[in-house]
Amino acid sequence: MTGQKPIAIFAEDVPPRVRRSLYPEPFASLMAGREKRPLGDAFGLVNFGVNLTRLAPGARSALRHSHAEQDEFVYVLSGEASLVTDQGETRLCAGMCAGFPAGDGDAHHLLNRTDADVVYLEIGDRAPGDTVIYPDDDLQARLDAAGQWQFLHKDGRPY
């Protein structure tokens, strides 16, 4: 793809992100086996993001988390994922979707517990001033005024 914004593309032609995770270590290493192709960025979208995400066997989508300001939505294209929320685990297969409203506090992530890749679309808005809670880890995140994520320990110390 050139520097000019495309009219239409094949999703698989969008290069995957070079950096697999914005998380600080030791959390970034836990994202091995996850590949994101930033589809929304390819079109210059600024109000919401769309990623074509592939989870290899044993991989996870993210640390289990919940957003204060941002909505999230996933749609499974192929494979089978385990959606882990505060209510437990739900199997998602091709054609299924799930949504996570901002501020509901239900921490979630996807795990690939199978021997085949899971491919899904993830869509989320880019609401300013968002904060993210990671109930299982000593981590919290804040989206600063410049649109950059700041990662902190739960006691407020920066990573």
Salt bridges, closest charged atoms under 4 A:
GLU12 OE1 - ARG37 NE 3.62
GLU12 OE2 - ARG54 NH2 2.86
GLU35 OE1 - ARG37 NH2 3.35
GLU35 OE1 - ARG54 NE 3.99
ASP41 OD1 - ARG126 NH2 2.76
GLU72 OE1 - HIS65 NE2 3.16
GLU72 OE1 - HIS67 NE2 3.57
GLU72 OE1 - HIS108 NE2 2.76
GLU80 OE1 - ARG91 NE 2.86
ASP86 OD1 - ARG64 NH1 2.47
GLU89 OE2 - ARG113 NE 2.93
ASP117 OD2 - ARG54 NH1 3.62
GLU122 OE2 - LYS36 NZ 2.75
ASP130 OD2 - HIS67 ND1 2.48
ASP136 OD2 - ARG64 NE 2.76
ASP138 OD2 - HIS153 ND1 2.78
ASP155 OD2 - ARG157 NE 2.84
